[in-house]
């Protein structure tokens, strides 16, 4: 059964938590199972992190200590602290580049430090921020690092340039130094409190940034063009984004949650100078907290399916909200200390379709020798620069495949060699023995037949997939139409003083029937009627 878990971190205060057991007294990072039931799984000790100071990889947890210039590294596989890494200055925020094994650290002096955790190499940006870095995030394709500061500026950095081995030269290939920002977003007028970016891996991706005056901007990362200006009644301390980038959720300093539906929210005004629209978030978009004692909403995260929102508060409470109904569902737990980080982990139990990749098992401490070592080659890679990783199959059965055995074994398996020899002679690897009188003419005819057959199969598969794609698009359109009618029925019933939930039952039944339809065309021609 698939299981869903989340990780939460706290900031140690002088006030001793009164409802914490002795076993959890020194725990600063908590691992909880969220589904199918909410239970405590594991605790990581000796960590006290401020907001934005925890990052997670597939194998490790990184936490910047609040009162010291160190990073605590925990192994997720072993469940213990692996190493403590000191740095020359305080770390105010961190982010991890998945797939690149790079931890990005925003410092007190306004710089970025990039630590290749699998090699120990450190690279440092120029000190472009005038004050400390308050928030940092990385785009999903690992192209850009976005950093915000108390000096109101937001810089966009090229991650490939920052880690390039040629960055010590005076200029990069485009004529600009490699350790400076490539662009700057300057619309904010007060300190940056938090930044988040969309899930797209294309160059149309956008970012959302918030500042201390309650102003948020939605802007295009590649051009720094403002797309929307969002005005909140309070300061936004945290931001979460729907998995499909359809809605934004803001954690307010007042402890409430504010939401913005990108597809349905009305525009209040349009700025003539920039062409961007202004969105005024009002009380109807506020999810009221159950108690004023919850305190600031320091962090937010969404469940795998986007139906539940989890928030961490200054009071130590973890709260679950119903996204569809815009209201609290229940209080999950009270950790006794201010919750500064919460993130839903990857769903465990789903069959992976990814090709075999790699993973690193141990973190390598920063090696300052890399900065001084020189290589006689043309690309400047130090001779002691090593990357140690373990090949990790995406599926359990992949370990039994010939490809996996060829990658991990001393040589190619005999079965793979036999298949290759048969293919060279006959054009196919399915025969059991090599023909004695194989000729060039036979091989050409056999190969031509195979090509014709494969083209026919490919054409049939493409035609079938196009039909399925068309039906899926039609189902999505019908689903949106049903959702619109359901909402109209709800508000119409409310106006008449009737039960809105009961009015939606009819359309929910139609939605369920539509969801049960197959993409192969069963019931695909039904029409939506009133």
PyMOL commands that set and color helices and strands:
alter all, ss='L'
color gray80, all
select helices_A, chain A and resi 22-24+159-162+283-285+292-294+368-371+396-400+402-408+414-426+440-495+500-516
alter helices_A, ss='H'
color red, helices_A
select strands_A, chain A and resi 4-11+27-35+39-45+54-56+60-64+70-75+80-86+91-97+102-107+112-116+122-124+133-138+144-149+154-158+183-185+192-197+206-211+215-220+226-231+236-241+247-252+257-261+269-270+277-280+286-287+297-302+308-313+317-322+327-334+338-344+357-359+390-392
alter strands_A, ss='S'
color yellow, strands_A
deselect
rebuild
show_as cartoon
